[in-house]
Amino acid sequence: MTIAEIRGIAQSHGIKANNLFKTELIRNIQIKERNFDCYARSYDGVCDQSGCCWREDCFEAARIGRKI
């Protein structure tokens, strides 16, 4: 998913996306959707949220351990 698409989702939830990193945006979206704000926190590659749309990107972000 592109950052533009993520910003669009954020805006649809009333989140101001201007100065936030991708990680912060996704976590704010997760909170607004009443989900765990766990994006990029699966450092051991384990996650029980199998239906999460961020799942694959989350594992990669957690693995490299940076704000993207």
C-alpha positions in Angstrom: 0.0 0.0 0.0 1.4 3.4 -0.9 1.8 6.2 1.6 -0.8 8.2 -0.4 -3.3 5.4 0.1 -2.5 5.2 3.8 -3.0 9.0 4.1 -6.3 8.6 2.4 -7.4 6.0 4.9 -6.2 8.2 7.7 -8.1 11.2 6.4 -11.3 9.1 6.1 -10.9 8.5 9.9 -10.4 12.1 10.6 -6.6 11.7 11.3 -4.4 14.6 10.2 -1.7 12.8 8.3 0.7 15.6 7.4 3.7 15.2 9.6 3.4 11.6 10.7 5.6 8.6 9.7 4.0 5.7 8.1 4.2 3.7 11.3 2.5 6.4 13.3 -0.2 6.8 10.7 -1.0 3.1 10.6 -1.1 2.8 14.4 -3.5 5.8 14.5 -5.7 4.1 11.9 -5.6 0.8 13.9 -6.8 2.7 17.0 -9.6 4.5 15.1 -10.7 1.1 13.8 -10.7 -0.3 17.4 -7.9 -2.7 16.7 -4.6 -3.1 18.5 -2.0 -0.4 17.6 0.6 -3.1 17.0 2.0 -2.2 13.6 5.7 -3.0 13.3 5.8 -4.4 16.8 6.0 -8.1 15.9 9.7 -8.3 16.5 9.7 -12.1 16.8 7.6 -12.6 13.6 4.5 -13.9 15.6 1.1 -12.3 15.3 -2.4 -13.6 15.9 -4.1 -11.0 13.8 -4.3 -13.1 10.7 -6.9 -10.8 9.0 -5.0 -7.6 9.3 -4.5 -5.8 6.1 -1.1 -4.5 7.3 0.3 -7.9 8.2 3.0 -8.5 5.6 4.2 -4.9 5.6 4.2 -5.0 9.4 6.5 -8.0 9.6 9.0 -6.3 7.3 8.8 -3.0 9.2 9.3 -4.8 12.5 12.2 -6.8 11.0 14.1 -3.8 9.9 13.2 -1.9 13.0 12.9 1.6 11.6 10.2 4.3 11.1 9.1 4.2 7.5 
